[in-house]
Amino acid sequence: MRAVVQRVSQASVSVEGRIVGAIDGPGLMVLVGVTHDDDPGKARKLASKLWGLRILEDEKSCSDVNAPLLVVSQFTLYGDTRKGRRPSWTAAAPGPVAEPLVDAVVQELRALGAKVETGEFGADMKVSLVNDGPVTLILEL
Protein backbone atom coordinates (compact mmCIF):
# COMPACT_ATOMS: atom_id res chain seq x y z
CA MET A 1 0.00 0.00 0.00
CA ARG A 2 1.06 3.51 -0.69
CA ALA A 3 -0.34 6.73 0.73
CA VAL A 4 0.23 10.42 0.17
CA VAL A 5 -0.58 12.22 3.42
CA GLN A 6 -1.09 15.97 3.63
CA ARG A 7 -1.60 18.00 6.77
CA VAL A 8 -4.58 20.23 5.98
CA SER A 9 -6.62 22.98 7.55
CA GLN A 10 -9.59 21.84 5.45
CA ALA A 11 -10.32 19.40 2.65
CA SER A 12 -13.24 18.11 0.64
CA VAL A 13 -14.01 15.76 -2.21
CA SER A 14 -16.93 16.11 -4.59
CA VAL A 15 -18.53 13.94 -7.25
CA GLU A 16 -20.67 15.52 -9.96
CA GLY A 17 -20.84 18.78 -8.03
CA ARG A 18 -21.93 17.33 -4.68
CA ILE A 19 -19.61 17.07 -1.70
CA VAL A 20 -19.29 13.43 -0.64
CA GLY A 21 -16.68 13.93 2.09
CA ALA A 22 -15.19 16.91 3.91
CA ILE A 23 -13.17 17.81 6.97
CA ASP A 24 -12.99 21.26 8.49
CA GLY A 25 -10.21 22.18 10.84
CA PRO A 26 -6.79 20.59 11.28
CA GLY A 27 -6.53 17.03 10.01
CA LEU A 28 -5.10 14.78 7.32
CA MET A 29 -5.94 14.34 3.64
CA VAL A 30 -4.91 10.81 2.68
CA LEU A 31 -4.70 9.41 -0.86
CA VAL A 32 -4.46 5.60 -0.72
CA GLY A 33 -3.16 3.36 -3.49
CA VAL A 34 -3.32 -0.43 -3.50
CA THR A 35 -1.09 -2.88 -5.38
CA HIS A 36 -1.53 -6.59 -6.12
CA ASP A 37 0.14 -8.09 -3.03
CA ASP A 38 -1.58 -5.86 -0.46
CA ASP A 39 -3.77 -7.49 2.16
CA PRO A 40 -5.88 -6.63 5.23
CA GLY A 41 -2.76 -6.75 7.43
CA LYS A 42 -1.21 -3.91 5.44
CA ALA A 43 -4.47 -1.97 5.65
CA ARG A 44 -4.40 -2.36 9.44
CA LYS A 45 -0.77 -1.20 9.62
CA LEU A 46 -1.47 1.81 7.39
CA ALA A 47 -4.45 2.85 9.51
CA SER A 48 -2.40 2.58 12.69
CA LYS A 49 0.44 4.57 11.16
CA LEU A 50 -1.93 7.32 9.96
CA TRP A 51 -3.71 7.56 13.33
CA GLY A 52 -0.42 7.90 15.23
CA LEU A 53 1.62 9.96 12.74
CA ARG A 54 2.92 13.02 14.60
CA ILE A 55 2.72 15.68 11.88
CA LEU A 56 0.04 17.99 13.25
CA GLU A 57 0.85 21.21 15.11
CA ASP A 58 3.23 20.75 18.08
CA GLU A 59 4.13 17.25 16.84
CA LYS A 60 0.69 15.92 17.71
CA SER A 61 -1.05 13.04 15.95
CA CYS A 62 -4.67 12.67 14.94
CA SER A 63 -5.06 10.33 17.91
CA ASP A 64 -3.69 13.00 20.28
CA VAL A 65 -6.17 15.71 19.26
CA ASN A 66 -8.97 13.65 17.67
CA ALA A 67 -8.28 15.26 14.28
CA PRO A 68 -10.32 14.05 11.30
CA LEU A 69 -9.03 12.31 8.18
CA LEU A 70 -10.32 12.44 4.61
CA VAL A 71 -9.39 9.17 2.85
CA VAL A 72 -9.60 8.95 -0.95
CA SER A 73 -8.69 5.96 -3.12
CA GLN A 74 -6.02 6.80 -5.69
CA PHE A 75 -4.89 4.07 -8.08
CA THR A 76 -2.62 6.54 -9.87
CA LEU A 77 -0.17 6.32 -6.95
CA TYR A 78 1.01 3.15 -8.66
CA GLY A 79 1.50 4.77 -12.05
CA ASP A 80 4.85 3.89 -13.62
CA THR A 81 6.33 6.70 -15.73
CA ARG A 82 9.80 5.26 -16.35
CA LYS A 83 9.12 4.49 -20.02
CA GLY A 84 7.53 6.77 -22.57
CA ARG A 85 5.05 9.53 -21.93
CA ARG A 86 2.02 7.49 -20.93
CA PRO A 87 1.96 6.02 -17.39
CA SER A 88 1.48 2.30 -16.99
CA TRP A 89 -1.09 1.26 -14.39
CA THR A 90 -0.18 -2.44 -14.20
CA ALA A 91 1.11 -2.15 -10.61
CA ALA A 92 -2.25 -0.81 -9.40
CA ALA A 93 -4.62 -3.45 -8.07
CA PRO A 94 -7.93 -3.74 -9.96
CA GLY A 95 -11.06 -2.31 -8.37
CA PRO A 96 -12.41 -5.58 -6.93
CA VAL A 97 -9.11 -6.03 -5.05
CA ALA A 98 -8.45 -2.39 -4.16
CA GLU A 99 -11.88 -1.26 -2.98
CA PRO A 100 -12.18 -3.67 -0.02
CA LEU A 101 -8.64 -2.78 1.09
CA VAL A 102 -9.28 0.98 0.98
CA ASP A 103 -12.49 0.29 2.91
CA ALA A 104 -10.45 -1.74 5.40
CA VAL A 105 -8.15 1.23 6.04
CA VAL A 106 -11.21 3.39 6.73
CA GLN A 107 -12.81 0.77 9.00
CA GLU A 108 -9.56 0.24 10.92
CA LEU A 109 -9.22 4.01 11.45
CA ARG A 110 -12.79 4.19 12.72
CA ALA A 111 -12.15 1.23 15.04
CA LEU A 112 -9.23 3.20 16.49
CA GLY A 113 -11.60 6.07 17.21
CA ALA A 114 -10.95 8.29 14.18
CA LYS A 115 -13.50 10.52 12.50
CA VAL A 116 -13.08 9.58 8.83
CA GLU A 117 -14.66 11.04 5.72
CA THR A 118 -14.19 9.40 2.33
CA GLY A 119 -14.39 9.89 -1.37
CA GLU A 120 -16.38 7.60 -3.68
CA PHE A 121 -14.41 4.63 -5.01
CA GLY A 122 -14.02 4.65 -8.80
CA ALA A 123 -15.75 7.99 -9.28
CA ASP A 124 -14.36 11.03 -11.08
CA MET A 125 -13.63 13.05 -7.95
CA LYS A 126 -12.63 16.67 -7.47
CA VAL A 127 -10.44 17.13 -4.40
CA SER A 128 -10.00 20.50 -2.75
CA LEU A 129 -7.69 21.17 0.16
CA VAL A 130 -5.64 23.74 1.99
CA ASN A 131 -2.26 22.16 2.72
CA ASP A 132 -1.03 23.37 6.11
CA GLY A 133 2.70 23.95 6.26
CA PRO A 134 2.87 22.64 3.60
CA VAL A 135 3.41 19.16 5.00
CA THR A 136 3.20 16.22 2.57
CA LEU A 137 4.56 12.72 3.17
CA ILE A 138 4.63 9.49 1.19
CA LEU A 139 4.04 6.31 3.18
CA GLU A 140 4.76 2.90 1.73
CA LEU A 141 4.08 -0.45 3.36
N, C-alpha and C positions, 0 to 999 in steps of 0.2 A: 504494500500500500504506500501511497505517496500523498502528501498533503502540503498545500501552500496555506500558511497561517498568517493572517494579518491582524494586528491590533487595530481596532477601529473605535471611533466614537459613535458611529452609527452605520448600519448597513441594511440593505433590503434586496430582495429578488422578486422580479415580477414576470408573469407569463401572460402574454396577450393583453397587456395593459393593466392587469390586476396584481396587486401585491400578494404573493403567496407565503412570504416569510420576511420578517424584519426584526431587528434589534435596535433599541435606542439606548444610548448610554454606552459606557466602556464595555468592551467585550471582544470576541474573536470572530472573524470571518474565516471560514475554513473550506477550501476547495479540496475534495477528496477524489483521488484516482485509484482504480483497482486494476491489478494485473492478474494473469492467469493462475499463479500459484498462491494467491492470497486466500485466507481462510478466516473463520470466526475468531480464532486466537489472535490474529493480527489486528482484527477490528477491535477487539477488547484492549489490546496494548495501545493502539492509536488513541482510543477514547481516554484511557488512563493518562497517557502522555499529554493530551490536549487539556484535560481537566486540571492537571497539576503544573502545566508549563508556566513558569514565573516570568512573564513578559508584560504584565500589566504595570500600571504606575506603582512605584516603590517596590518593584520586584515581587509583586503579588501575582497569584494565579487566579483563574476563574473560581477554583474551589475556595480560595481565601476570601473572596469578596462576592461570591455568588453571581459572577458576571455571566451574561448570556453568550451563546454561540449561535452563529448562523452557518449551517453545514449545507454545502451544495456539491452534488456529484459533478465530476469534471474528468471525463475520459481523456481529454486532450493533454493531461499531465503525463501521459505515456506516449505522446507523439515523438517520433524519431525523425530528426531533421538532418542527420549526418549525410544523407545522399540526396542530391537533387534539390528541387525547390518545393516539392510537395511532401508534407509530413506523411510518414507511415504510421498507421494506428494499430499494427499487429500486436504490439505489446499490451494494449488495453484489453481488459476482459470484456466479453460481450455482455449486453444488458442483463440477460437472465442470470449471469454469474455476478455481475457488479452490483446490481440493485439490492439484493439481499445483504450484501456486505456493507454497503453504504448505510442501509437501514440498521444494520447491526451496530455500526459506530454510533448512530443516533440513539438507539435503545440503550447501549452501554453507558453513554453520557448521561442519559436520563436516569438510569439506575444508580449512577453516582450522585445524583441530586442536581444535575445541570438543567437549566432552562435552555432548550434547544429549539430553534426555528430551522426550517429546511426550505430548499428549493423543490422543484418537481422533476423527478427523474425522467430523463429523456426529452424534456421539453426545451424549446428555444427560450432560454431565460435571459433576462436583462438584469445584471447585477450592478448595484450602486452602493458605494461605500465612501466613508471618509477615513483614510488610513491615518492612524494616530502615531506620530513619531517622525517619519514613518518607520514602522517595524513590520518586517516581512521575513518569515522563515520557511524553509523547505524541510519537511520531515519525511524520512523514508524508513520503512520497516521491512 
